[in-house]
Amino acid sequence: MVAVYSVLALTAVGLVSTTSASASCDSGALNTTVGTYTTDLKDIRRDIWISGRQVSERIVRPEASPRAD
């Protein structure tokens, strides 16, 4: 249950287009111009490409604080 979105930006001609690579049940995926974000309920993994090499980075979400009802 992971959602993956990729964004392709074509800035050479001033045209920006976004494309969805794949998606499944989870919501909360982030669309950005830096690469691919893979998210689930606990963490986000960001895959970016620098000089033709893939660099992965894991971003841990802070735990949600309890809500006062």
C-alpha positions as CSV (number, residue, x, y, z in Angstrom):
1,M,0.0,0.0,0.0
2,V,2.4,2.6,-1.2
3,A,1.7,5.4,-3.6
4,V,4.4,6.5,-6.0
5,Y,4.2,9.7,-8.1
6,S,6.8,11.0,-10.4
7,V,7.0,14.5,-11.9
8,L,8.6,15.3,-15.2
9,A,9.4,18.9,-15.8
10,L,10.3,20.0,-19.3
11,T,11.7,23.5,-18.8
12,A,13.8,23.7,-21.9
13,V,10.8,24.9,-23.9
14,G,9.0,26.5,-21.0
15,L,6.5,23.6,-20.8
16,V,5.9,21.9,-17.5
17,S,4.1,18.6,-17.5
18,T,3.4,16.2,-14.7
19,T,2.8,12.5,-15.0
20,S,1.7,9.9,-12.5
21,A,3.9,6.8,-12.6
22,S,1.8,4.6,-10.4
23,A,-0.6,4.8,-7.5
24,S,-2.2,2.4,-5.0
25,C,-4.4,2.6,-1.9
26,D,-2.5,5.1,0.2
27,S,-3.1,8.8,0.1
28,G,-0.6,11.5,1.1
29,A,2.0,11.2,-1.7
30,L,3.9,14.3,-2.5
31,N,4.3,15.6,-6.0
32,T,7.5,17.6,-6.5
33,T,9.8,18.5,-9.2
34,V,12.9,16.9,-7.6
35,G,12.1,13.3,-8.2
36,T,10.0,10.5,-6.9
37,Y,8.5,10.4,-3.4
38,T,7.3,7.1,-2.0
39,T,5.2,7.4,1.1
40,D,3.4,5.2,3.6
41,L,2.0,5.9,7.1
42,K,5.4,6.1,8.8
43,D,8.0,7.5,6.5
44,I,8.8,9.0,3.1
45,R,11.6,7.9,0.9
46,R,12.8,10.4,-1.7
47,D,14.6,9.2,-4.8
48,I,16.3,11.9,-6.8
49,W,18.8,11.8,-9.7
50,I,22.0,13.8,-9.6
51,S,24.3,13.7,-12.6
52,G,22.6,10.5,-13.9
53,R,23.0,8.7,-10.5
54,Q,20.0,7.8,-8.3
55,V,20.3,9.1,-4.7
56,S,17.8,7.8,-2.1
57,E,17.0,9.6,1.1
58,R,14.6,8.5,3.8
59,I,12.6,11.2,5.6
60,V,11.1,10.1,8.9
61,R,7.8,11.8,9.7
62,P,7.5,13.1,13.3
63,E,4.9,11.3,15.3
64,A,1.6,13.1,15.5
65,S,0.8,14.7,18.8
66,P,-2.3,13.6,20.5
67,R,-5.4,15.7,19.8
68,A,-7.5,17.1,22.6
69,D,-11.1,16.2,21.7
